[in-house]
Amino acid sequence: MSADTLTATSRAFYERSKSKAAASFFLAAASMVFLGFCAQSGGESSAYGNLNDLPYISGTQSDIFESYRSGYGFGAFCFILSFILMVSAAFYTSPFITGSNNERLMLR
């Protein structure tokens, strides 16, 4: 079946389904970016925590490292929340997972 032979209403439904699929793939890709940001921030937080445990660190440096550790830890928390929200949005907009039977059949 060619998309050119559809009626105007069917063509609009087909295009809407294709747009939902594209949006779902974009949100899934964005969620992977946020997961990478989360891993980077978590690694930075862990590294500054390890630097803070060194024996020759002064009190000022320890305060600086603790501030960096807390900031990157909060960043990792925010990025993991963003990842979860983007994945749930990708599932919600996906016509393959949460779409109607007509959407699934149309996109085969």
C-alpha positions as CSV (number, residue, x, y, z in Angstrom):
1,M,0.0,0.0,0.0
2,S,1.4,3.4,-1.0
3,A,0.8,6.4,1.2
4,D,-0.1,8.4,-1.9
5,T,-3.3,6.4,-2.4
6,L,-4.8,7.3,1.0
7,T,-7.7,9.7,1.5
8,A,-7.1,13.0,3.2
9,T,-8.2,11.8,6.6
10,S,-6.2,8.6,6.4
11,R,-3.2,10.5,5.1
12,A,-3.4,12.9,8.1
13,F,-3.6,9.9,10.5
14,Y,-0.6,8.3,8.8
15,E,1.5,11.5,9.0
16,R,0.5,12.0,12.7
17,S,1.6,8.4,13.4
18,K,4.9,8.9,11.6
19,S,5.4,12.2,13.6
20,K,4.7,10.4,16.9
21,A,7.3,7.7,15.9
22,A,9.9,10.3,15.1
23,A,9.2,12.2,18.3
24,S,9.5,9.0,20.3
25,F,12.9,8.1,18.7
26,F,14.1,11.7,19.4
27,L,13.0,11.5,23.1
28,A,14.7,8.1,23.4
29,A,18.0,9.5,22.0
30,A,17.7,12.5,24.3
31,S,17.3,10.2,27.3
32,M,20.5,8.4,26.4
33,V,22.3,11.8,26.3
34,F,21.0,12.5,29.8
35,L,22.2,9.1,31.0
36,G,25.6,9.9,29.7
37,F,25.6,13.3,31.5
38,C,24.5,11.5,34.7
39,A,27.4,9.0,34.4
40,Q,29.9,11.9,33.8
41,S,28.6,13.9,36.8
42,G,28.6,10.9,39.1
43,G,32.1,10.1,38.1
44,E,33.3,13.6,38.8
45,S,31.5,13.5,42.2
46,S,33.2,10.3,43.0
47,A,36.6,11.6,41.9
48,Y,36.3,14.7,44.1
49,G,35.3,12.4,47.0
50,N,38.4,10.4,46.5
51,L,40.6,13.5,46.3
52,N,39.1,14.7,49.6
53,D,40.3,11.5,51.4
54,L,44.0,12.2,50.6
55,P,46.1,12.8,53.7
56,Y,47.9,15.9,52.6
57,I,44.8,18.0,51.7
58,S,44.4,21.2,53.7
59,G,41.1,22.3,55.2
60,T,40.4,24.9,52.5
61,Q,41.0,22.3,49.7
62,S,38.8,19.8,51.6
63,D,36.0,22.3,51.6
64,I,36.4,23.0,47.9
65,F,36.5,19.3,47.1
66,E,33.4,18.7,49.2
67,S,31.6,21.5,47.4
68,Y,32.5,20.1,44.0
69,R,31.4,16.6,45.2
70,S,28.1,17.9,46.4
71,G,27.4,19.9,43.2
72,Y,28.3,17.1,40.9
73,G,26.3,14.7,43.0
74,F,23.2,16.9,42.7
75,G,23.9,17.2,39.0
76,A,23.9,13.4,38.7
77,F,20.6,13.3,40.5
78,C,19.0,15.9,38.2
79,F,20.3,14.1,35.1
80,I,19.0,10.7,36.3
81,L,15.6,12.3,36.9
82,S,15.8,13.8,33.4
83,F,16.6,10.4,32.0
84,I,13.6,8.8,33.7
85,L,11.3,11.5,32.4
86,M,12.6,11.3,28.9
87,V,12.3,7.5,28.8
88,S,8.7,7.7,30.1
89,A,7.9,10.4,27.5
90,A,9.4,8.2,24.8
91,F,7.2,5.3,25.8
92,Y,4.1,7.5,26.2
93,T,4.5,9.0,22.7
94,S,5.5,5.8,20.9
95,P,2.9,4.6,18.5
96,F,4.5,1.1,18.6
97,I,4.1,0.6,22.4
98,T,1.2,2.7,23.6
99,G,-0.5,3.5,20.2
100,S,-3.8,2.2,19.0
101,N,-4.1,-0.9,16.8
102,N,-4.7,1.3,13.8
103,E,-1.4,3.2,14.4
104,R,0.5,-0.1,14.7
105,L,-1.0,-1.4,11.5
106,M,-0.5,1.8,9.7
107,L,3.2,1.9,10.5
108,R,4.1,-1.6,9.5
